[in-house]
Amino acid sequence: MNKRLKTGTRTFILAMLLVLSGLYGYSARTASLTGNWNSTATWGGATVPTSADDVTINSGITVTINATASCLSMTNNGILTATTFGITVAGAWVNNGTFNSGTSTVTFSGTSAAINSGTGTENFNNVATASGATTLTINSAVTVGGSLTLSNTANTNSITIASSNSITVSGTTSILRPTTSGSSTLNVGAGTLTTGVLTLGGSTSRNTTVTVSTGTVNVSGNFTGAGTFSQFTFSSNGTLKVGGSGTNAIPQNATLWTFTPSTGTVNFNANGAQTVGVTTYNNLIFSGSGVKSMLASTSVTGNLNIRPGGVGTATTSIATGQNLSVNTLSFADADQVAGTWGYSGRTNNNTTYFANTTGYLTVAKGPATKGVLTTQPSGAVNGVALTTQPVVQLQDASSNNVSTAA
């Protein structure tokens, strides 16, 4: 009798725990009935999801966000419709159905937030990180019709584009400076960021940073910085394409940003005039059309290529009276000889690729025209590899070393 009573008591307690967990606990919430987010009926009679609940919307079900919403993770297999109200997600977002974003903002919080690939498209109106330590990982192709914002926070805040994934932002991508010492970072890596406008905040010990390894950043409009703590860093041979007009194409001098060129390439590609920011570039490209103006103290340690592929009508204007340093120079991908280059009055003159100014370029190296044997081979025995392999130094017509070949 006592044994049956104890068994019955345990069963009753377990049942009550399950009920209480469904009503008040922090667990899973499944939308099994079409309705509003803040209706318990939508969630099968359970409480409305909170930031601690994993949410699943079943196939064939439509949930309308009619009030400010939050969840731990979101798996949408049906239809999720937002109007003006936003939702905060502290973990993974997966869309296997349809997300109607309206004018809403989806805010990601926590250190394990992610937009993962689903069978539906990952289209948003606005995307933001929460004001708190947030790490958001992009694991799919994401489209943002409005703005992308790394919010100001007292902690380290970051968005990372994983692998070769991408974010396309129609409006502005803003990285706001932390409220105290710290950093807000957009890690493009090997991925792609495409945005209408790129704005970096920053002040003393409050850094905002875009990092690129082998990926690409496309800015069709203006790129602005707030000071030396606004940072754009290449760690490898990635590409920055800037399409803004005039002096708004890119931060104009070292007081407005910190630029680390590494082996990266910057391409001024607007169909119109652009002013090249004063800094040291690795590789620099002028494409599109219009005059690309190079000011005093601008230099190129790699290659300057004007009209790559022979496409476009871009020209370069060297500031009056300036002599700017370029390692190598190409017109439509064709390497040019070393020496001084300008519109007129120089060793090498060209009115097709240079605007009519008195400024000029000094080009350090031209294309390889000869090879000089710098290491003699030795140890020749029939059928056996040389003890010392020959080394040939490639040089241009002016005997400048271009590269080395074994």
Buried (B, 14 or more C-beta within 10 A) or exposed (E): EEEEEEEEEEEEEEEEEEEEEBEEBBEBBBBBBBBBBBBEEBBEEBBBBBBEBBBBBBEEBBBBBBEEBBBBBBBBBBBBBBBEBBBBBBBBBBBBBBBBBBEBBBBBBBBBBBBBBBEBEBBBBBBBBBBEBBBBBBBBBBBBBBBBBBBBBEBBBBBBBBEEBBBBBBBBBBBBBBEEEBBBBBBBBBBBBBBBBBBBBBBEEBBBBBBBBBBBBBBBBBBBBBBBBBBBBBBEBBBBBBBBBEBBBBBBEBEBBBBBBEBBBBBBBBBBBBBBBBBBBBBBBBBBBBBBBBBEBBBBBBBBBBBBEEEBEBBBBBBEEBBBBBBBBBBBEEBBBBBBBBBEEBEBEBEEBBBEBBBBBBBBBBBBEEEEEEEEEEEEEEEEEEEEEEBBBBBBEEEBEBEEEE
